[in-house]
Amino acid sequence: MWMVDKLAPDSAANNIGVALQVGGRLRPDALQAAMAVVLGQYEALRTVFLESGADLFKQVVPVGESAVEIEPLDLSGGRPEQDLAAFVSRPFRFDGRPLARIGAAGHPDGDILCVAVHHLVFDMRSAVLFLQAFLAAYDAIAAGRPVPAPPAGATLTETGPKPADLAHWREALSGFSLGELDLWCGLPRGRRPAMTGESVGHVLSAEAQRAVRQLQRTARAPVAAILLAGYAALLAAHGAGPDLVVGSPVDVRGSRESAIGNHANVVPLRVTVDFAEGFRALVRKARDAFLGAMAHPTSVDDLAGVAAGVEQSWQRPLFRHLFNFLPEMAVGELTVAGLPARLLPIESPHSKYDLELVGRPSGGELLFRYSREIFSRADVEALLRRLDALLVAAAEDPDRPLGETAGWSSPDRQAVDRANDTAGRPRHPVVPEAFAEHASNAPRAAAVAGDDRALGYQELHEQAEAVRALLAAVGVQAGDVVATAVSPVEQAAAALGVWRTGAVLLPLDPRQDPAWLDRRIEQAQPAAVLTGAGTDLADVRLTRFLPGDLAGLDLPVVLSMDTAPAPGTAAPGTAAPLDPAAPACLFHDCGDDGQPVARALSHTGLADSAGHFAAELGVRPGTGLLSLAEPSTPGAILDLGLALSAGARLVLAPEQARTGGAALRAAVDRYGASVVLVPSGTPARILEDLGDRLPGLTALVHAGEITRATAGRLLAAGCRLYGVDGIEGTTGRVLSGPVDTVDHAPRLAPITRTHARITAPDGRELPIGVRGELRLAGTGLADGTTDERYGRRLRTGVQARWRPDGTIELLGRTSRQTATPDGPADLDRVEAVLLDHPGVTAAAALAVARPDDTQVIVAFVEHPGADPAQQHQQLLAHAASGLDTPAVLRRVVLLDALPRAVDGRPDRIALERLAEKELGEAPEPDPADDDPLCAGLIGLWRSLLPDAEVTARTHFFESGGHSLAAAILADRVQELTGTSLELKEIFEHPTPAALAARLRG
């Protein structure tokens, strides 16, 4: 407890308060005299402590030599409970004075009395005992009667644990291995807690109360065991355990039930949750654990060396969750000197534990006390609803597997089901059919514009028919693959012509490395390659390999669009019937071995995407839709499908427009674009260059690459902003939604015929607000197994959670998150922040291992023509302003162009080599080299961490230090420097370099 006060000296997390209000006036002289009487009667209230460096000394003050003066309570005129909480929360100092205070104040509704005592000498039962003794003394003094003697057993001297108790705990905790303590909801616990807390009460539903009574009979267990089992299942369902320990305070007064003092030991209750078992089996485990602890109430502080994970630390690594089962302590009808009185509730603003469940034998009323540093009130209210639902489900079928019942409430299920209700939306026609209908209804409407060319719907229809005729003439059939190496404008007719034959489109970008195009063609084995005007494929091997690697046989047919029949002259032909489930497009990513990894998108997937975004973005016939996607990419084909199936005008942006500026404005103005589609890798900030064109403009941006600052500016300018995200293995667009106007974050939800689940590592589905892996099923997926209703299924490797409104918050790819000495780093987030800096056209962040096995983050930015000396610090400052942990980015390297892999993405292998070279040529200076203070602190670190290799950047707590060692360190720092430090400052500055900077500052 002393360590907690050292860590959070202003929190008063160990203070216990009790207050009452009387229906009249209190006599100050009688109050003071009654306090003196109670101090004399109870030794615990005369026990004081004296702090000296890293030591704490205890002393009992003789009767008559200790006094606690009645203080005036400062009441603000509002709710008195708030003022009482402030009185109770005033910290005590360990300077030899009593660890108790008492205050009184007049109030229009009757005088108020409040007592605050430190937990070192007090517990919750002591609060009731104190009131009884104090009021009895006050009544006697006020009436002139003799003060009654203290009850028998008012003093209790505790002894150490008995051998039988230690044997019990040795067996109970045998084989226990410390598991996960952070829950998957809320925030991870910080190293230096502020101990801020709050409470949420909950009255179990009538169904849950009946369930508790029924479970008492069917499971043959007391209420405490049922609530403990429910609590354990709830914690395990949210990430703790499943072999978990929760703390539980146990009263050890025994026959001396009138003793005031700290006589509540916190014992470790071990409960193993198996999600394949039912609640009945879990209750039996909880019952045995609870009753065993009652019989052997040894404090966890006495179990060092008996159980793994018990050490001298405020954090108690054995557990961070408390189960507090309170006995019914009827205070009875209160009177003070004949005046009626009532207890006043005091809401403690502190919590030493992450979460504490408080229950009573009645089983009807529960309370969760929680850490506000970790949980929000909404998090805790959701937990209480889930506990209520779990109890109801357990009573209905006590043997139903917990994996099917634990962790969900009705509001959770309703919100997630609503978000996933995408399969029943109206089906959008496949793109060729929708396009043909628009060409028939509005033949003169503009269809495609770019490269100083424009095509109407009728003209495009005729060109597509000419392509179909050309392909049919060489025998292309349904299911064949046709590669297209054409200009962006030609791509529309080429794609439609390929689809009219029933073939699969393989779009190629002639600008890419010929060797990469070779591998793509070899892997896809196209029946034909369609080239456009001016396309040069001379360096591409157009050979398909037969078994036996016989080269030069069965060459694909190479066709030029120039040889197609003139538009309108092709003999009428019948388009091949399309199977909606058949592939429409084939794309490739570059695998780790340099080989193409195929991704196919079905006609249904393309249609579902087109229909969804047409509705969401308001795309309709005549809408000008500006595509900034690179040619032949999935984004370019999705944009084409969206525009042509909606009867819109597809505007193909010139290359220079992708970096913003005048070219972007000109493209919007020339073609009257009202919707702009910004692909992944293109900075959303370029939209700001549109200036006065932003009001009324609709933009679709990559959700993970737009910062909240940029989103806020675009929204303020009148832009309608939508976010989209596509996980690796998808088409790039499977989640979408508007960017919120309040917090400027995208509200993503599954698109049409897409189903999302957030899952635990074992595959259990997780409810609202709980972090897990995002799993998708849908027609827009290009990888994975088959789902009967939604098409393909995919494990994404992306951490996410549901929001209460049924939208999804993406938390980053697991593979792109790393730990550094300066805190956790999300490499995708680092890239997004750097990409938001003016002039940066691309960014790539890497985690590079240093000789001490720690990770350092190095980022490369593509910033053509920038002066590295001038821009480096600006980029670091920009990153620091946008990252949650600003210090994680240590190095930014400016390049005119990032090295690229053959598929156009940043070449990670080449960047790793550059990063290693950069770190090797410019090693980070050691702060201790020219700093005697830092060198002296390193010596202190080494004296307390004998097994660690200590440098100026060695983290004290990550290298084996704990709270008690930190207190010793603070004492030795004062001896070394003459500066007195609070313990919390060691947590805030945990490396020699950081602490040296603090001592100077």
LINLINCOR-V98870 format. One record per residue. RES is the residue in three letters. PSI is psi in whole degrees, 0 to 359 (NA if undefined). NEAR is the number of other ideal C-beta (glycine too) atoms within 10 Angstrom. Layout:
# LINLINCOR-V98870
res = (RES/RES)
psi = (PSI/PSI)
near = (NEAR/NEAR)
This chain:
# LINLINCOR-V98870
res = (MET/TRP/MET/VAL/ASP/LYS/LEU/ALA/PRO/ASP/SER/ALA/ALA/ASN/ASN/ILE/GLY/VAL/ALA/LEU/GLN/VAL/GLY/GLY/ARG/LEU/ARG/PRO/ASP/ALA/LEU/GLN/ALA/ALA/MET/ALA/VAL/VAL/LEU/GLY/GLN/TYR/GLU/ALA/LEU/ARG/THR/VAL/PHE/LEU/GLU/SER/GLY/ALA/ASP/LEU/PHE/LYS/GLN/VAL/VAL/PRO/VAL/GLY/GLU/SER/ALA/VAL/GLU/ILE/GLU/PRO/LEU/ASP/LEU/SER/GLY/GLY/ARG/PRO/GLU/GLN/ASP/LEU/ALA/ALA/PHE/VAL/SER/ARG/PRO/PHE/ARG/PHE/ASP/GLY/ARG/PRO/LEU/ALA/ARG/ILE/GLY/ALA/ALA/GLY/HIS/PRO/ASP/GLY/ASP/ILE/LEU/CYS/VAL/ALA/VAL/HIS/HIS/LEU/VAL/PHE/ASP/MET/ARG/SER/ALA/VAL/LEU/PHE/LEU/GLN/ALA/PHE/LEU/ALA/ALA/TYR/ASP/ALA/ILE/ALA/ALA/GLY/ARG/PRO/VAL/PRO/ALA/PRO/PRO/ALA/GLY/ALA/THR/LEU/THR/GLU/THR/GLY/PRO/LYS/PRO/ALA/ASP/LEU/ALA/HIS/TRP/ARG/GLU/ALA/LEU/SER/GLY/PHE/SER/LEU/GLY/GLU/LEU/ASP/LEU/TRP/CYS/GLY/LEU/PRO/ARG/GLY/ARG/ARG/PRO/ALA/MET/THR/GLY/GLU/SER/VAL/GLY/HIS/VAL/LEU/SER/ALA/GLU/ALA/GLN/ARG/ALA/VAL/ARG/GLN/LEU/GLN/ARG/THR/ALA/ARG/ALA/PRO/VAL/ALA/ALA/ILE/LEU/LEU/ALA/GLY/TYR/ALA/ALA/LEU/LEU/ALA/ALA/HIS/GLY/ALA/GLY/PRO/ASP/LEU/VAL/VAL/GLY/SER/PRO/VAL/ASP/VAL/ARG/GLY/SER/ARG/GLU/SER/ALA/ILE/GLY/ASN/HIS/ALA/ASN/VAL/VAL/PRO/LEU/ARG/VAL/THR/VAL/ASP/PHE/ALA/GLU/GLY/PHE/ARG/ALA/LEU/VAL/ARG/LYS/ALA/ARG/ASP/ALA/PHE/LEU/GLY/ALA/MET/ALA/HIS/PRO/THR/SER/VAL/ASP/ASP/LEU/ALA/GLY/VAL/ALA/ALA/GLY/VAL/GLU/GLN/SER/TRP/GLN/ARG/PRO/LEU/PHE/ARG/HIS/LEU/PHE/ASN/PHE/LEU/PRO/GLU/MET/ALA/VAL/GLY/GLU/LEU/THR/VAL/ALA/GLY/LEU/PRO/ALA/ARG/LEU/LEU/PRO/ILE/GLU/SER/PRO/HIS/SER/LYS/TYR/ASP/LEU/GLU/LEU/VAL/GLY/ARG/PRO/SER/GLY/GLY/GLU/LEU/LEU/PHE/ARG/TYR/SER/ARG/GLU/ILE/PHE/SER/ARG/ALA/ASP/VAL/GLU/ALA/LEU/LEU/ARG/ARG/LEU/ASP/ALA/LEU/LEU/VAL/ALA/ALA/ALA/GLU/ASP/PRO/ASP/ARG/PRO/LEU/GLY/GLU/THR/ALA/GLY/TRP/SER/SER/PRO/ASP/ARG/GLN/ALA/VAL/ASP/ARG/ALA/ASN/ASP/THR/ALA/GLY/ARG/PRO/ARG/HIS/PRO/VAL/VAL/PRO/GLU/ALA/PHE/ALA/GLU/HIS/ALA/SER/ASN/ALA/PRO/ARG/ALA/ALA/ALA/VAL/ALA/GLY/ASP/ASP/ARG/ALA/LEU/GLY/TYR/GLN/GLU/LEU/HIS/GLU/GLN/ALA/GLU/ALA/VAL/ARG/ALA/LEU/LEU/ALA/ALA/VAL/GLY/VAL/GLN/ALA/GLY/ASP/VAL/VAL/ALA/THR/ALA/VAL/SER/PRO/VAL/GLU/GLN/ALA/ALA/ALA/ALA/LEU/GLY/VAL/TRP/ARG/THR/GLY/ALA/VAL/LEU/LEU/PRO/LEU/ASP/PRO/ARG/GLN/ASP/PRO/ALA/TRP/LEU/ASP/ARG/ARG/ILE/GLU/GLN/ALA/GLN/PRO/ALA/ALA/VAL/LEU/THR/GLY/ALA/GLY/THR/ASP/LEU/ALA/ASP/VAL/ARG/LEU/THR/ARG/PHE/LEU/PRO/GLY/ASP/LEU/ALA/GLY/LEU/ASP/LEU/PRO/VAL/VAL/LEU/SER/MET/ASP/THR/ALA/PRO/ALA/PRO/GLY/THR/ALA/ALA/PRO/GLY/THR/ALA/ALA/PRO/LEU/ASP/PRO/ALA/ALA/PRO/ALA/CYS/LEU/PHE/HIS/ASP/CYS/GLY/ASP/ASP/GLY/GLN/PRO/VAL/ALA/ARG/ALA/LEU/SER/HIS/THR/GLY/LEU/ALA/ASP/SER/ALA/GLY/HIS/PHE/ALA/ALA/GLU/LEU/GLY/VAL/ARG/PRO/GLY/THR/GLY/LEU/LEU/SER/LEU/ALA/GLU/PRO/SER/THR/PRO/GLY/ALA/ILE/LEU/ASP/LEU/GLY/LEU/ALA/LEU/SER/ALA/GLY/ALA/ARG/LEU/VAL/LEU/ALA/PRO/GLU/GLN/ALA/ARG/THR/GLY/GLY/ALA/ALA/LEU/ARG/ALA/ALA/VAL/ASP/ARG/TYR/GLY/ALA/SER/VAL/VAL/LEU/VAL/PRO/SER/GLY/THR/PRO/ALA/ARG/ILE/LEU/GLU/ASP/LEU/GLY/ASP/ARG/LEU/PRO/GLY/LEU/THR/ALA/LEU/VAL/HIS/ALA/GLY/GLU/ILE/THR/ARG/ALA/THR/ALA/GLY/ARG/LEU/LEU/ALA/ALA/GLY/CYS/ARG/LEU/TYR/GLY/VAL/ASP/GLY/ILE/GLU/GLY/THR/THR/GLY/ARG/VAL/LEU/SER/GLY/PRO/VAL/ASP/THR/VAL/ASP/HIS/ALA/PRO/ARG/LEU/ALA/PRO/ILE/THR/ARG/THR/HIS/ALA/ARG/ILE/THR/ALA/PRO/ASP/GLY/ARG/GLU/LEU/PRO/ILE/GLY/VAL/ARG/GLY/GLU/LEU/ARG/LEU/ALA/GLY/THR/GLY/LEU/ALA/ASP/GLY/THR/THR/ASP/GLU/ARG/TYR/GLY/ARG/ARG/LEU/ARG/THR/GLY/VAL/GLN/ALA/ARG/TRP/ARG/PRO/ASP/GLY/THR/ILE/GLU/LEU/LEU/GLY/ARG/THR/SER/ARG/GLN/THR/ALA/THR/PRO/ASP/GLY/PRO/ALA/ASP/LEU/ASP/ARG/VAL/GLU/ALA/VAL/LEU/LEU/ASP/HIS/PRO/GLY/VAL/THR/ALA/ALA/ALA/ALA/LEU/ALA/VAL/ALA/ARG/PRO/ASP/ASP/THR/GLN/VAL/ILE/VAL/ALA/PHE/VAL/GLU/HIS/PRO/GLY/ALA/ASP/PRO/ALA/GLN/GLN/HIS/GLN/GLN/LEU/LEU/ALA/HIS/ALA/ALA/SER/GLY/LEU/ASP/THR/PRO/ALA/VAL/LEU/ARG/ARG/VAL/VAL/LEU/LEU/ASP/ALA/LEU/PRO/ARG/ALA/VAL/ASP/GLY/ARG/PRO/ASP/ARG/ILE/ALA/LEU/GLU/ARG/LEU/ALA/GLU/LYS/GLU/LEU/GLY/GLU/ALA/PRO/GLU/PRO/ASP/PRO/ALA/ASP/ASP/ASP/PRO/LEU/CYS/ALA/GLY/LEU/ILE/GLY/LEU/TRP/ARG/SER/LEU/LEU/PRO/ASP/ALA/GLU/VAL/THR/ALA/ARG/THR/HIS/PHE/PHE/GLU/SER/GLY/GLY/HIS/SER/LEU/ALA/ALA/ALA/ILE/LEU/ALA/ASP/ARG/VAL/GLN/GLU/LEU/THR/GLY/THR/SER/LEU/GLU/LEU/LYS/GLU/ILE/PHE/GLU/HIS/PRO/THR/PRO/ALA/ALA/LEU/ALA/ALA/ARG/LEU/ARG/GLY)
psi = (321/322/322/317/327/321/320/74/342/4/329/40/342/5/141/132/152/140/152/160/132/156/53/209/145/147/117/321/321/325/313/319/321/323/319/322/313/323/321/329/331/114/326/326/346/8/125/165/146/123/135/102/236/12/154/126/141/143/143/122/134/157/136/348/2/138/143/113/144/124/149/128/135/103/129/346/349/212/124/334/324/320/324/322/321/322/315/328/2/126/150/152/143/75/20/357/159/148/48/149/154/138/154/151/151/150/146/330/6/149/154/138/135/136/137/132/145/145/340/330/16/156/182/323/327/329/318/316/320/313/315/314/317/315/327/318/317/315/316/315/316/328/356/21/162/144/131/150/154/151/159/146/28/346/136/124/112/146/170/175/145/156/322/324/314/323/319/312/329/319/318/326/9/132/0/133/130/123/203/132/329/135/162/4/163/204/155/148/133/167/331/98/151/352/21/138/171/166/148/123/156/127/120/142/160/323/319/323/320/324/319/316/319/320/329/322/311/326/354/58/151/167/321/317/324/315/321/318/317/320/316/316/320/314/316/323/341/16/346/156/222/346/99/158/131/146/154/123/135/129/128/21/326/231/341/62/352/6/129/139/184/90/38/110/139/117/153/119/114/123/125/122/125/114/349/345/168/177/328/315/323/323/320/317/315/320/313/319/318/313/326/322/323/325/339/69/61/131/144/335/338/8/11/129/344/318/142/140/356/121/175/82/141/332/345/77/349/329/156/11/142/141/111/99/108/135/157/111/89/116/336/183/123/134/149/111/43/354/140/149/158/148/142/131/141/113/115/129/21/157/123/343/159/315/137/122/123/122/167/163/330/333/358/328/129/159/134/119/133/160/123/346/338/313/151/165/323/322/313/321/322/320/319/320/322/324/318/312/324/316/319/314/324/322/326/322/91/343/4/136/136/331/341/349/331/130/357/148/170/315/324/307/319/317/316/320/321/317/327/6/68/346/337/2/152/139/139/139/152/156/312/322/315/318/315/322/317/322/326/321/326/68/330/354/145/134/308/138/140/162/36/27/155/140/137/171/319/317/319/321/318/320/320/321/325/321/319/316/320/316/320/327/335/10/14/132/170/134/343/159/134/121/141/125/84/173/163/322/320/336/327/310/322/314/312/322/318/314/329/339/352/9/172/131/128/92/130/146/109/345/347/167/125/326/323/319/323/310/323/316/319/319/322/335/65/150/336/155/121/123/156/181/125/3/130/112/28/329/4/128/113/56/134/142/132/167/138/5/43/105/157/359/154/51/143/150/129/121/139/138/340/336/359/152/146/142/132/351/350/140/135/133/167/126/141/139/136/133/114/331/350/155/138/322/153/127/166/138/161/120/173/334/8/358/152/140/116/145/128/142/128/165/321/317/317/319/318/318/314/313/319/310/334/317/317/320/356/34/126/175/130/348/133/119/111/120/124/9/147/146/145/6/163/321/321/319/322/320/317/313/319/311/310/333/347/358/21/177/114/118/119/113/141/161/315/342/343/349/10/207/204/325/323/316/319/321/319/315/316/320/5/42/132/353/130/129/114/115/167/138/344/124/128/338/342/339/333/338/346/346/243/359/351/320/125/349/143/132/139/119/162/123/325/356/7/128/159/330/314/317/318/320/320/317/318/331/357/10/136/117/131/145/151/148/144/124/154/131/2/179/349/351/90/342/138/168/168/152/125/136/349/302/0/26/142/138/91/141/160/140/181/134/40/139/131/141/142/125/155/167/332/6/352/139/139/149/194/134/4/127/140/190/135/126/139/150/139/168/342/4/147/1/166/185/179/137/130/323/322/0/234/155/148/133/125/336/12/132/136/172/152/140/161/335/7/11/167/133/119/133/6/153/134/320/347/13/137/162/136/165/341/2/175/151/135/109/325/321/320/316/318/319/316/323/340/355/135/135/342/124/345/154/146/127/140/150/120/132/136/170/332/13/6/166/140/140/124/131/141/134/141/110/78/130/4/152/111/319/324/321/339/307/326/318/320/317/320/316/318/326/341/351/147/325/89/332/353/331/113/333/133/128/125/132/150/328/135/144/137/145/172/337/8/349/159/136/100/324/315/322/323/319/318/320/316/320/318/315/326/323/334/70/147/130/145/118/339/348/316/31/97/325/312/319/321/322/324/321/320/318/315/328/332/345/69/339/1/148/103/130/184/342/16/124/121/314/331/350/14/354/151/186/315/318/326/324/320/320/316/321/318/329/322/320/323/320/343/2/127/128/144/152/325/335/335/322/326/334/75/2/155/319/316/320/325/318/321/318/329/330/NA)
near = (15/16/18/21/26/22/24/24/13/13/22/23/25/22/24/22/21/22/25/20/21/22/14/12/12/22/15/12/11/18/21/17/17/24/22/17/20/24/20/17/21/23/19/23/25/23/21/21/19/13/15/9/12/16/11/17/11/11/10/11/17/8/12/10/8/18/13/20/9/18/15/10/21/10/17/9/8/8/11/20/12/13/20/26/19/14/23/24/18/13/14/20/11/19/9/12/16/18/23/25/22/22/23/19/19/12/15/5/10/18/22/22/25/24/24/24/28/23/19/20/23/30/22/16/21/24/20/15/23/22/20/16/23/22/20/17/23/23/18/18/21/19/10/6/9/7/18/13/8/20/15/10/13/19/15/18/8/13/5/9/20/11/7/10/19/17/13/18/23/13/10/20/18/11/8/17/7/14/14/13/22/16/26/19/22/23/13/10/15/11/14/16/24/17/22/16/25/18/17/17/10/18/12/22/15/10/14/23/18/14/27/21/12/17/25/16/9/15/23/12/22/18/18/21/25/27/28/27/30/28/27/30/29/22/29/26/28/26/21/25/20/19/16/23/30/28/22/27/20/20/17/18/19/11/9/16/15/18/26/28/24/20/21/21/22/21/26/24/25/25/26/16/24/15/19/9/17/18/30/18/17/28/28/16/20/30/19/16/25/24/14/16/21/14/11/19/19/23/18/21/13/15/21/11/10/19/19/15/20/20/14/12/17/21/21/20/14/24/26/23/22/22/25/19/20/14/11/7/12/7/13/7/8/16/13/23/18/11/15/13/22/14/14/17/9/22/14/17/19/23/26/23/22/25/27/24/25/17/23/18/13/11/21/16/13/21/16/23/22/25/25/17/18/24/25/15/13/13/21/23/16/22/30/20/19/26/24/22/23/25/28/22/20/30/21/13/13/18/11/15/14/26/19/14/22/26/28/22/21/12/16/22/14/12/19/21/10/11/19/17/12/19/16/8/14/7/13/23/16/23/26/27/16/20/28/19/14/20/22/11/11/16/15/9/16/20/26/26/21/22/12/7/12/15/22/17/25/17/19/24/23/21/25/28/25/21/30/28/19/22/25/20/16/12/10/25/12/13/14/18/20/28/30/26/27/27/18/23/22/25/24/23/29/27/28/25/29/29/29/24/24/20/26/25/26/26/23/25/18/19/11/18/16/15/13/20/25/17/19/24/24/16/15/21/15/26/22/22/24/30/22/19/11/10/18/10/17/5/11/22/16/17/16/18/14/12/5/7/6/11/11/10/10/11/12/20/17/16/20/14/21/10/10/24/17/9/18/12/11/20/9/6/13/8/18/18/7/18/14/17/11/17/21/25/24/22/23/20/17/19/10/8/6/13/13/22/17/15/20/17/26/24/25/22/31/29/25/28/32/26/23/23/26/23/15/17/24/13/24/11/13/14/21/21/26/27/26/26/24/19/24/24/19/23/25/23/25/27/26/26/31/28/29/28/25/27/22/26/28/31/27/26/24/15/10/13/23/20/17/20/11/10/17/24/16/14/25/23/11/11/20/14/26/21/26/29/30/24/23/18/21/25/28/25/23/21/27/16/18/22/10/8/19/22/11/9/20/19/22/24/27/23/26/21/25/26/20/15/14/23/24/16/16/24/18/11/17/12/23/19/25/22/25/28/23/26/22/16/19/25/27/24/26/31/26/25/22/16/25/17/11/7/10/19/18/27/20/26/21/27/26/25/25/27/20/25/21/25/16/20/8/8/12/18/17/25/24/25/22/26/20/23/18/24/21/28/26/29/27/30/29/26/19/18/10/10/16/6/9/21/23/21/17/21/17/23/15/24/19/24/19/24/16/12/13/20/19/24/17/21/16/17/18/11/11/17/16/18/13/18/19/20/12/13/25/22/20/18/23/25/24/23/25/27/24/21/21/13/16/24/19/20/26/26/28/21/20/18/12/14/7/10/6/18/17/21/23/23/24/25/25/20/23/12/7/18/9/12/8/9/18/16/10/14/24/17/12/19/24/14/11/20/20/10/14/14/14/26/25/16/17/27/18/21/17/10/10/18/15/16/16/19/21/17/14/20/18/14/12/15/22/14/12/19/23/14/11/17/18/8/7/10/10/12/9/15/21/20/9/9/18/9/18/23/16/17/28/22/12/20/23/14/12/18/17/8/6/16/9/21/18/22/19/22/17/26/17/14/16/13/21/17/19/16/18/27/21/16/24/22/17/18/20/13/9/14/15/8/12/10/19/14/23/19/19/26/18/13/19/23/24/27/20/22/26/23/15/14/18/10/6)
